[in-house]
Amino acid sequence: MRISAALLLGVAVSPLAPLLAGCAAVTIPAVHSEPERLDLARRMARNRDWANAIELLKTYIDRNVGSARVDEAIYLLGECYLKTKDYPNAAVEFERIGRDFPESDSSAAASFGLGEALYGQSRPPDFDQDYTKKALDQWERYRREYTWHWRLPEAEQRVAKCRAQLASKLINTAELYLKLRQTQAARVYFQQVDEDYSDTPLIGDAMIGLARCDALDGRTADAIAYLKDLETRFRGQPLAARAARERARIERMGTVKPPRETHRIPENP
């Protein structure tokens, strides 16, 4: 006859044993009504039990399509997805609020949240920046449409962060061309930062980069004059010190032989 391990150890087997074995897991209490389901989901979200909150909310939304609180549930579901870094599903729920419930009390917060969900899918500056651009567009739309909302200062910071990231992508590309001594292509990217992202911290890199392009093209005098102008315009600021160091370096090098351009200028930097 086969004897269980519990009997061998002298441990009584209780009907509660399965529950005790899984005591670390959080169980969902019995739900007796749909309003109770939504309230329970909100409590679980507040307690950071995102997984159970998501399941409760999905059920509530499926069963209460015409409910007066369904928009509240959809927004909360988006927030729970955001907390679990499930950015694509978070974007779906926030977009649903804007599309199906534009008059909802949650519409402003959902608009901000959509920017978060899009930015969460963005990649570092060395890679494609499609989602950074989408997040930037979304936060700018939020700023225009919800000027009264309490998260507006955060949106301002997010916009600045996106713009700096896009400028960084351009600078990285320009620097790569500069290393290859393809100054004409590098200049295109430096100029785009100078023209479109002058409000970002990367503007100094672009200005110094343009001077370096001039120097490599053999226009040493132009490079030095431009850098002296930067020293004057930004006197007392870090950019002036950088310009002075770059000017000194170019002056030590003297005239540089222009490179031979072999790369076609990108049409869409």
Secondary structure, DSSP 8 states (H G I E B T S, - for coil): ----HHHHTT----TTHHHHHTTTS-------SHHHHHHHHHHHHHTT-HHHHHHHHHHHHHH-TT-TTHHHHHHHHHHHHHHTT-HHHHHHHHHHHHHH-TTSTTHHHHHHHHHHHHHTT---TTS--HHHHHHHHHHHHHHHH-TT-TTHHHHHHHHHHHHHHHHHHHHHHHHHHHHTT-HHHHHHHHHHHHHH-TTSTTHHHHHHHHHHHHHHTT-HHHHHHHHHHHHHHTTTSHHHHHHHHHHHHHHHH-S-------S---S--
